[in-house]
Every structure is written in C-alpha cells, then in structure tokens.
C-alpha cells in the first residue's frame, strides 16, 4: 500500500489460492465489464476505471493479482518531478566531472 498526502494511491493484492478466484473475477466482470465474460478477454491488457477515476489492473497469469492506483492527489506528478530532478542532478554531476577532467588534462 502506498499513501500520498494520507490518501491511498497504489495498492496490490495477490490471491495466491485459486479457491474463490472465479467468484472474484465474476464480481469484477459484473461491476466493471458490464457482465462481459472475462474468460474471453486478455486481462493483462485491460485497465478498468471506476466512476471516480480510480484504476484497477488484473493479472491472472500465475496468481490472481489486483493492482489499484489513482492519478488523483498529485502523486504521479510528484514522482515525475523527482525523476526529473534526479536527471538534472546527474547531468550536473556529469558536467562537473567532465570539467574537472578537462582542467587536469
């Protein structure tokens, strides 16, 4: 579970037992797929979205895995900003090392 600003933004649950898996998938099918039979779909390529903009990703390859995430609350913008700042720092560090090397030569 990952929280950002006291809001749940990412959650993964793995159902390691096959017992009840059909019931769980039927529930998702009724709620998010308008009762379309999930067996006819490649669940690994589908992201479900509820009316509030929350996303659910199902994977039934080994165990049934349910990932919940939301783009609300600014969490993903925060992560992109961190990655951008890290990249800028790496470039500055590289430029400094290169400058130092040129001075020594």
N, CA, C and O of each residue as an XYZ file, in Angstrom:
420
protein
N       0.837     -1.174      0.000
C       0.000      0.000      0.000
C       0.884      1.240      0.000
O       1.846      1.341      0.760
N       0.537      2.163     -0.858
C       1.255      3.423     -0.900
C       0.274      4.568     -0.694
O      -0.753      4.666     -1.365
N       0.623      5.426      0.252
C      -0.193      6.594      0.551
C       0.569      7.852      0.179
O       1.794      7.901      0.294
N      -0.153      8.867     -0.266
C       0.412     10.173     -0.557
C      -0.588     11.199     -0.044
O      -1.759     11.182     -0.424
N      -0.128     12.073      0.804
C      -0.999     13.064      1.445
C      -2.181     12.385      2.142
O      -3.320     12.848      2.068
N      -1.877     11.279      2.819
C      -2.857     10.493      3.578
C      -3.960      9.897      2.717
O      -5.036      9.582      3.224
N      -3.709      9.739      1.429
C      -4.672      9.128      0.504
C      -4.029      7.901     -0.126
O      -2.851      7.923     -0.483
N      -4.800      6.841     -0.259
C      -4.303      5.631     -0.909
C      -4.148      5.911     -2.399
O      -5.107      6.302     -3.064
N      -2.926      5.709     -2.928
C      -2.681      5.970     -4.340
C      -2.260      4.713     -5.106
O      -2.346      4.679     -6.334
N      -1.806      3.680     -4.389
C      -1.417      2.437     -5.047
C      -1.554      1.287     -4.067
O      -1.182      1.391     -2.899
N      -2.100      0.182     -4.575
C      -2.311     -0.981     -3.729
C      -2.257     -2.223     -4.609
O      -2.852     -2.245     -5.687
N      -1.555     -3.247     -4.162
C      -1.509     -4.526     -4.867
C      -1.923     -5.625     -3.906
O      -1.479     -5.679     -2.759
N      -2.790     -6.501     -4.407
C      -3.158     -7.666     -3.609
C      -3.020     -8.899     -4.497
O      -3.489     -8.912     -5.636
N      -2.377     -9.926     -3.969
C      -2.174    -11.166     -4.707
C      -2.990    -12.268     -4.038
O      -2.806    -12.562     -2.857
N      -3.888    -12.868     -4.804
C      -4.672    -14.011     -4.327
C      -3.885    -15.261     -4.700
O      -3.907    -15.689     -5.854
N      -3.198    -15.841     -3.740
C      -2.312    -16.975     -4.002
C      -3.068    -18.299     -4.107
O      -2.519    -19.288     -4.592
N      -4.281    -18.322     -3.671
C      -5.087    -19.530     -3.758
C      -6.066    -19.387     -4.923
O      -6.627    -18.315     -5.152
N      -6.257    -20.468     -5.642
C      -7.218    -20.423     -6.746
C      -8.651    -20.551     -6.238
O      -9.602    -20.345     -6.992
N      -8.803    -20.888     -4.966
C     -10.124    -21.010     -4.378
C     -10.793    -19.625     -4.330
O     -10.258    -18.692     -3.732
N     -11.934    -19.509     -4.948
C     -12.670    -18.252     -4.944
C     -12.269    -17.307     -6.066
O     -12.855    -16.234     -6.209
N     -11.277    -17.692     -6.864
C     -10.808    -16.828     -7.946
C     -11.924    -16.542     -8.950
O     -12.095    -15.404     -9.388
N     -12.672    -17.566     -9.308
C     -13.786    -17.398    -10.260
C     -14.809    -16.393     -9.726
O     -15.319    -15.563    -10.478
N     -15.102    -16.471     -8.442
C     -16.065    -15.554     -7.820
C     -15.546    -14.122     -7.875
O     -16.301    -13.198     -8.176
N     -14.276    -13.937     -7.589
C     -13.679    -12.599     -7.606
C     -13.709    -12.028     -9.028
O     -14.083    -10.873     -9.229
N     -13.316    -12.840    -10.006
C     -13.319    -12.375    -11.391
C     -14.738    -12.095    -11.884
O     -14.955    -11.149    -12.642
N     -15.696    -12.906    -11.462
C     -17.104    -12.645    -11.803
C     -17.562    -11.306    -11.232
O     -18.274    -10.554    -11.898
N     -17.158    -11.014    -10.014
C     -17.515     -9.750     -9.376
C     -16.961     -8.563    -10.172
O     -17.684     -7.603    -10.436
N     -15.684     -8.628    -10.553
C     -15.088     -7.560    -11.363
C     -15.794     -7.450    -12.712
O     -16.026     -6.350    -13.213
N     -16.131     -8.595    -13.291
C     -16.804     -8.611    -14.579
C     -18.163     -7.912    -14.496
O     -18.504     -7.107    -15.363
N     -18.922     -8.216    -13.469
C     -20.244     -7.594    -13.300
C     -20.133     -6.103    -13.016
O     -20.905     -5.306    -13.549
N     -19.172     -5.726    -12.176
C     -19.071     -4.329    -11.760
C     -18.431     -3.434    -12.823
O     -18.870     -2.301    -13.018
N     -17.406     -3.925    -13.507
C     -16.633     -3.062    -14.403
C     -16.734     -3.408    -15.879
O     -16.423     -2.566    -16.722
N     -17.153     -4.602    -16.216
C     -17.172     -5.022    -17.623
C     -18.589     -5.239    -18.155
O     -18.773     -5.890    -19.183
N     -19.566     -4.711    -17.475
C     -20.976     -4.875    -17.881
C     -21.321     -6.337    -18.119
O     -22.012     -6.682    -19.077
N     -20.828     -7.183    -17.232
C     -21.079     -8.622    -17.233
C     -20.505     -9.359    -18.444
O     -20.906    -10.491    -18.713
N     -19.577     -8.743    -19.178
C     -18.882     -9.453    -20.252
C     -18.078    -10.576    -19.611
O     -17.466    -10.385    -18.560
N     -18.080    -11.737    -20.237
C     -17.353    -12.874    -19.679
C     -15.852    -12.600    -19.738
O     -15.282    -12.469    -20.821
N     -15.228    -12.516    -18.596
C     -13.804    -12.199    -18.518
C     -12.945    -13.262    -19.190
O     -11.814    -12.979    -19.583
N     -13.465    -14.484    -19.329
C     -12.686    -15.568    -19.932
C     -12.376    -15.289    -21.406
O     -11.423    -15.832    -21.964
N     -13.191    -14.440    -22.023
C     -12.986    -14.120    -23.436
C     -12.011    -12.955    -23.622
O     -11.751    -12.549    -24.755
N     -11.474    -12.417    -22.537
C     -10.599    -11.247    -22.596
C      -9.193    -11.580    -22.127
O      -8.989    -12.500    -21.336
N      -8.239    -10.826    -22.620
C      -6.872    -10.910    -22.110
C      -6.763     -9.877    -20.992
O      -6.523     -8.698    -21.253
N      -6.939    -10.315    -19.760
C      -6.987     -9.400    -18.618
C      -5.703     -8.600    -18.455
O      -5.729     -7.495    -17.912
N      -4.588     -9.138    -18.913
C      -3.322     -8.429    -18.739
C      -3.255     -7.155    -19.583
O      -2.388     -6.312    -19.356
N      -4.157     -7.006    -20.550
C      -4.142     -5.834    -21.428
C      -5.267     -4.846    -21.106
O      -5.481     -3.881    -21.841
N      -5.971     -5.087    -20.026
C      -7.126     -4.252    -19.688
C      -6.874     -3.517    -18.376
O      -6.422     -4.106    -17.394
N      -7.171     -2.233    -18.379
C      -7.178     -1.456    -17.146
C      -8.595     -0.968    -16.947
O      -9.149     -0.273    -17.799
N      -9.175     -1.329    -15.830
C     -10.546     -0.928    -15.517
C     -10.530      0.421    -14.821
O      -9.596      0.724    -14.079
N     -11.550      1.230    -15.051
C     -11.636      2.512    -14.380
C     -13.044      2.675    -13.822
O     -14.035      2.434    -14.511
N     -13.111      3.090    -12.561
C     -14.419      3.299    -11.963
C     -14.880      4.737    -12.197
O     -14.162      5.531    -12.804
N     -16.051      5.063    -11.725
C     -16.641      6.378    -11.923
C     -15.893      7.504    -11.239
O     -16.113      8.672    -11.560
N     -15.018      7.182    -10.307
C     -14.251      8.198     -9.591
C     -12.863      8.406    -10.191
O     -12.079      9.209     -9.685
N     -12.558      7.682    -11.270
C     -11.260      7.831    -11.913
C     -10.166      6.961    -11.323
O      -8.990      7.165    -11.623
N     -10.524      6.005    -10.500
C      -9.561      5.061     -9.953
C      -9.372      3.926    -10.950
O     -10.315      3.546    -11.643
N      -8.173      3.388    -11.027
C      -7.853      2.356    -11.993
C      -7.579      1.029    -11.298
O      -7.027      0.982    -10.199
N      -7.979     -0.042    -11.968
C      -7.746     -1.393    -11.454
C      -7.189     -2.225    -12.592
O      -7.737     -2.253    -13.694
N      -6.091     -2.898    -12.302
C      -5.447     -3.758    -13.287
C      -5.454     -5.168    -12.728
O      -5.044     -5.392    -11.589
N      -5.918     -6.119    -13.525
C      -5.963     -7.516    -13.118
C      -4.923     -8.306    -13.900
O      -4.678     -8.033    -15.075
N      -4.320     -9.274    -13.250
C      -3.395    -10.173    -13.925
C      -3.651    -11.569    -13.383
O      -3.564    -11.813    -12.180
N      -3.967    -12.473    -14.287
C      -4.305    -13.839    -13.891
C      -3.304    -14.828    -14.472
O      -3.665    -15.962    -14.788
N      -2.040    -14.407    -14.616
C      -1.066    -15.278    -15.266
C      -0.605    -16.416    -14.354
O      -0.700    -17.580    -14.745
N      -0.117    -16.120    -13.167
C       0.288    -17.160    -12.226
C      -0.704    -17.198    -11.072
O      -1.402    -18.190    -10.862
N      -0.750    -16.099    -10.329
C      -1.751    -15.907     -9.293
C      -2.637    -14.753     -9.747
O      -2.243    -13.965    -10.605
N      -3.803    -14.656     -9.186
C      -4.655    -13.510     -9.480
C      -4.115    -12.310     -8.703
O      -4.072    -12.321     -7.473
N      -3.704    -11.273     -9.443
C      -3.162    -10.068     -8.845
C      -4.056     -8.896     -9.208
O      -4.431     -8.719    -10.367
N      -4.391     -8.101     -8.204
C      -5.209     -6.911     -8.416
C      -4.375     -5.703     -8.004
O      -3.928     -5.599     -6.862
N      -4.174     -4.798     -8.952
C      -3.475     -3.541     -8.681
C      -4.500     -2.412     -8.734
O      -5.276     -2.308     -9.684
N      -4.492     -1.584     -7.719
C      -5.340     -0.392     -7.675
C      -4.418      0.817     -7.702
O      -3.411      0.844     -6.994
N      -4.751      1.816     -8.510
C      -3.989      3.065     -8.485
C      -4.885      4.206     -8.939
O      -5.887      4.006     -9.625
N      -4.495      5.398     -8.538
C      -5.228      6.589     -8.927
C      -4.239      7.671     -9.337
O      -3.137      7.757     -8.797
N      -4.639      8.485    -10.286
C      -3.815      9.610    -10.714
C      -4.188     10.875     -9.964
O      -3.623     11.941    -10.210
N      -5.131     10.758     -9.057
C      -5.535     11.922     -8.263
C      -4.505     12.200     -7.181
O      -3.606     11.394     -6.941
N      -4.642     13.324     -6.544
C      -3.834     13.739     -5.385
C      -2.411     14.167     -5.733
O      -1.643     14.508     -4.833
N      -2.036     14.160     -7.017
C      -0.738     14.673     -7.425
C       0.437     13.739     -7.220
O       1.585     14.158     -7.369
N       0.182     12.488     -6.884
C       1.274     11.561     -6.594
C       2.167     11.304     -7.808
O       3.392     11.343     -7.695
N       1.566     11.045     -8.953
C       2.366     10.726    -10.129
C       3.108     11.951    -10.651
O       4.209     11.821    -11.186
N       2.529     13.129    -10.505
C       3.255     14.357    -10.843
C       4.457     14.524     -9.920
O       5.530     14.943    -10.354
N       4.267     14.195     -8.648
C       5.350     14.242     -7.675
C       6.486     13.296     -8.083
O       7.657     13.670     -8.019
N       6.143     12.076     -8.501
C       7.160     11.112     -8.930
C       7.883     11.590    -10.181
O       9.104     11.464    -10.282
N       7.137     12.137    -11.133
C       7.776     12.651    -12.346
C       8.738     13.778    -12.005
O       9.819     13.865    -12.587
N       8.360     14.640    -11.074
C       9.207     15.754    -10.665
C      10.488     15.241    -10.012
O      11.570     15.763    -10.278
N      10.374     14.236     -9.169
C      11.552     13.637     -8.524
C      12.487     13.059     -9.587
O      13.696     13.285     -9.544
N      11.927     12.315    -10.537
C      12.754     11.729    -11.596
C      13.426     12.813    -12.427
O      14.589     12.676    -12.804
N      12.708     13.875    -12.710
C      13.261     14.988    -13.479
C      14.406     15.649    -12.713
O      15.452     15.944    -13.291
N      14.212     15.880    -11.416
C      15.262     16.480    -10.584
C      16.482     15.568    -10.480
O      17.616     16.048    -10.496
N      16.261     14.262    -10.373
C      17.372     13.311    -10.334
C      18.172     13.366    -11.632
O      19.402     13.326    -11.610
N      17.473     13.458    -12.760
C      18.148     13.517    -14.051
C      18.975     14.798    -14.163
O      20.102     14.767    -14.657
N      18.422     15.918    -13.709
C      19.151     17.193    -13.739
C      20.407     17.095    -12.886
O      21.473     17.555    -13.296
N      20.290     16.496    -11.693
C      21.454     16.339    -10.804
C      22.519     15.457    -11.452
O      23.711     15.744    -11.339
N      22.101     14.385    -12.132
C      23.057     13.504    -12.800
C      23.779     14.252    -13.909
O      24.989     14.096    -14.076
N      23.045     15.067    -14.672
C      23.664     15.836    -15.746
C      24.647     16.863    -15.184
O      25.732     17.051    -15.733
N      24.270     17.525    -14.096
C      25.172     18.493    -13.471
C      26.422     17.796    -12.966
O      27.530     18.303    -13.140
N      26.254     16.641    -12.344
C      27.386     15.879    -11.818
C      28.310     15.464    -12.962
O      29.533     15.559    -12.852
N      27.716     15.007    -14.049
C      28.499     14.589    -15.209
C      29.266     15.771    -15.781
O      30.445     15.643    -16.112
N      28.601     16.934    -15.902
C      29.266     18.140    -16.407
C      30.427     18.540    -15.504
O      31.486     18.932    -15.994
N      30.237     18.445    -14.188
C      31.298     18.798    -13.236
C      32.482     17.856    -13.370
O      33.630     18.299    -13.356
N      32.218     16.572    -13.499
C      33.288     15.591    -13.647
C      34.053     15.825    -14.945
O      35.279     15.732    -14.982
N      33.313     16.129    -16.006
C      33.940     16.387    -17.295
C      34.792     17.653    -17.229
O      35.896     17.678    -17.774
N      34.301     18.696    -16.576
C      35.030     19.944    -16.421
C      36.315     19.715    -15.616
O      37.377     20.228    -15.968
N      36.206     18.950    -14.549
C      37.361     18.638    -13.723
C      38.407     17.861    -14.522
O      39.605     18.112    -14.388
N      37.965     16.936    -15.338
C      38.860     16.144    -16.166
C      39.602     17.057    -17.149
O      40.809     16.916    -17.343
N      38.872     17.990    -17.766
C      39.492     18.924    -18.712
C      40.536     19.814    -18.023
O      41.563     20.137    -18.619
N      40.283     20.197    -16.809
C      41.223     21.042    -16.062
C      42.508     20.268    -15.761
O      43.596     20.845    -15.762
N      42.387     18.987    -15.509
C      43.566     18.180    -15.162
C      44.400     17.828    -16.391
O      45.590     17.532    -16.283
N      43.774     17.863    -17.536
C      44.497     17.477    -18.768
C      45.307     18.604    -19.259
O      45.985     18.478    -20.279
